[in-house]
């Protein structure tokens, strides 16, 4: 990544994945999970659900919803987060295609 100095501060353009920029393992998966949790939060707001109501609808406990709202979703798999979105009225499509890179990437696109 290209670095430059702005007003005496060295800055670097993000790769688009803050987790990868921080060098965290499983950065692609973390980015996907974060995107899913953001959509869950939006759905809860749109539907006017309390954490208790959302928990019941999503089939998880209220403490897990609370953790998720605070950014701790390590106890929930990508699959479970997708299931939560389904239960909140979302369709999920998975698209698989060849890549020109040696290793492919996970990507979340929200419509």
VOMINU-607782 format. One record per residue (C-alpha): residue number from 1; residue in three letters; z, y, x. Coordinates in nm, 3 decimals, m for minus. Example, Ala and Ser with C-alpha at 12.3 -4.5 7.8 and 13.67 -1.06 7.14 Angstrom:
2
> 1 / ALA / 0.780 / m0.450 / 1.230
> 2 / SER / 0.714 / m0.106 / 1.367
//
This chain:
111
> 1 / UNK / 0.000 / 0.000 / 0.000
> 2 / UNK / m0.082 / 0.349 / 0.116
> 3 / UNK / 0.213 / 0.573 / 0.200
> 4 / UNK / 0.208 / 0.952 / 0.206
> 5 / UNK / 0.453 / 1.238 / 0.242
> 6 / UNK / 0.515 / 1.483 / m0.043
> 7 / UNK / 0.754 / 1.773 / 0.016
> 8 / UNK / 0.897 / 1.590 / 0.316
> 9 / UNK / 0.960 / 1.267 / 0.122
> 10 / UNK / 0.769 / 0.950 / 0.203
> 11 / UNK / 0.625 / 0.799 / m0.114
> 12 / UNK / 0.418 / 0.495 / m0.184
> 13 / UNK / 0.205 / 0.410 / m0.487
> 14 / UNK / 0.339 / 0.121 / m0.695
> 15 / UNK / 0.148 / m0.203 / m0.717
> 16 / UNK / 0.207 / m0.187 / m1.093
> 17 / UNK / 0.490 / m0.439 / m1.068
> 18 / UNK / 0.821 / m0.285 / m0.967
> 19 / UNK / 0.968 / m0.631 / m0.908
> 20 / UNK / 0.695 / m0.712 / m0.655
> 21 / UNK / 0.741 / m0.371 / m0.493
> 22 / UNK / 1.109 / m0.456 / m0.447
> 23 / UNK / 1.016 / m0.793 / m0.296
> 24 / UNK / 1.190 / m0.997 / m0.565
> 25 / UNK / 1.099 / m1.363 / m0.609
> 26 / UNK / 0.908 / m1.452 / m0.929
> 27 / UNK / 0.801 / m1.089 / m0.970
> 28 / UNK / 0.516 / m1.178 / m1.209
> 29 / UNK / 0.751 / m1.372 / m1.437
> 30 / UNK / 1.006 / m1.091 / m1.435
> 31 / UNK / 0.736 / m0.841 / m1.533
> 32 / UNK / 0.626 / m1.066 / m1.821
> 33 / UNK / 0.983 / m1.114 / m1.944
> 34 / UNK / 1.049 / m0.740 / m1.926
> 35 / UNK / 0.736 / m0.672 / m2.134
> 36 / UNK / 0.844 / m0.928 / m2.394
> 37 / UNK / 1.194 / m0.778 / m2.417
> 38 / UNK / 1.045 / m0.429 / m2.460
> 39 / UNK / 0.840 / m0.558 / m2.753
> 40 / UNK / 1.148 / m0.727 / m2.903
> 41 / UNK / 1.336 / m0.396 / m2.884
> 42 / UNK / 1.044 / m0.216 / m3.052
> 43 / UNK / 1.030 / m0.480 / m3.328
> 44 / UNK / 1.404 / m0.454 / m3.391
> 45 / UNK / 1.375 / m0.075 / m3.422
> 46 / UNK / 1.066 / m0.097 / m3.644
> 47 / UNK / 1.239 / m0.349 / m3.872
> 48 / UNK / 1.569 / m0.160 / m3.868
> 49 / UNK / 1.762 / m0.469 / m3.759
> 50 / UNK / 2.114 / m0.469 / m3.623
> 51 / UNK / 2.185 / m0.697 / m3.329
> 52 / UNK / 2.350 / m0.946 / m3.566
> 53 / UNK / 2.053 / m0.943 / m3.805
> 54 / UNK / 1.806 / m0.974 / m3.517
> 55 / UNK / 2.004 / m1.260 / m3.364
> 56 / UNK / 1.996 / m1.454 / m3.690
> 57 / UNK / 1.624 / m1.394 / m3.735
> 58 / UNK / 1.542 / m1.485 / m3.372
> 59 / UNK / 1.766 / m1.793 / m3.368
> 60 / UNK / 1.988 / m1.677 / m3.083
> 61 / UNK / 2.345 / m1.548 / m3.065
> 62 / UNK / 2.438 / m1.181 / m3.103
> 63 / UNK / 2.585 / m1.175 / m2.749
> 64 / UNK / 2.244 / m1.286 / m2.615
> 65 / UNK / 2.079 / m1.003 / m2.808
> 66 / UNK / 2.337 / m0.762 / m2.664
> 67 / UNK / 2.266 / m0.891 / m2.312
> 68 / UNK / 1.893 / m0.849 / m2.373
> 69 / UNK / 1.939 / m0.490 / m2.494
> 70 / UNK / 2.132 / m0.413 / m2.174
> 71 / UNK / 1.852 / m0.555 / m1.959
> 72 / UNK / 2.009 / m0.894 / m1.883
> 73 / UNK / 1.762 / m1.153 / m2.005
> 74 / UNK / 1.808 / m1.402 / m1.724
> 75 / UNK / 1.958 / m1.650 / m1.970
> 76 / UNK / 1.640 / m1.654 / m2.182
> 77 / UNK / 1.315 / m1.825 / m2.083
> 78 / UNK / 0.972 / m1.670 / m2.130
> 79 / UNK / 0.908 / m1.931 / m2.399
> 80 / UNK / 1.225 / m1.838 / m2.587
> 81 / UNK / 1.136 / m1.467 / m2.571
> 82 / UNK / 0.793 / m1.548 / m2.715
> 83 / UNK / 0.962 / m1.750 / m2.990
> 84 / UNK / 1.184 / m1.449 / m3.066
> 85 / UNK / 0.875 / m1.229 / m3.102
> 86 / UNK / 0.712 / m1.484 / m3.333
> 87 / UNK / 1.024 / m1.480 / m3.550
> 88 / UNK / 1.004 / m1.099 / m3.560
> 89 / UNK / 0.648 / m1.110 / m3.694
> 90 / UNK / 0.435 / m1.106 / m3.380
> 91 / UNK / 0.139 / m1.329 / m3.294
> 92 / UNK / 0.107 / m1.426 / m2.929
> 93 / UNK / m0.222 / m1.524 / m2.766
> 94 / UNK / m0.244 / m1.677 / m2.421
> 95 / UNK / m0.571 / m1.632 / m2.235
> 96 / UNK / m0.653 / m1.846 / m1.933
> 97 / UNK / m0.947 / m1.761 / m1.706
> 98 / UNK / m1.054 / m1.828 / m1.348
> 99 / UNK / m0.973 / m1.565 / m1.087
> 100 / UNK / m1.160 / m1.457 / m0.776
> 101 / UNK / m0.828 / m1.448 / m0.586
> 102 / UNK / m0.683 / m1.754 / m0.408
> 103 / UNK / m0.382 / m1.740 / m0.643
> 104 / UNK / m0.389 / m1.616 / m1.002
> 105 / UNK / m0.148 / m1.372 / m1.169
> 106 / UNK / 0.046 / m1.358 / m1.493
> 107 / UNK / m0.025 / m1.055 / m1.709
> 108 / UNK / 0.107 / m0.928 / m2.041
> 109 / UNK / m0.125 / m0.720 / m2.257
> 110 / UNK / 0.023 / m0.560 / m2.566
> 111 / UNK / m0.205 / m0.453 / m2.849
//
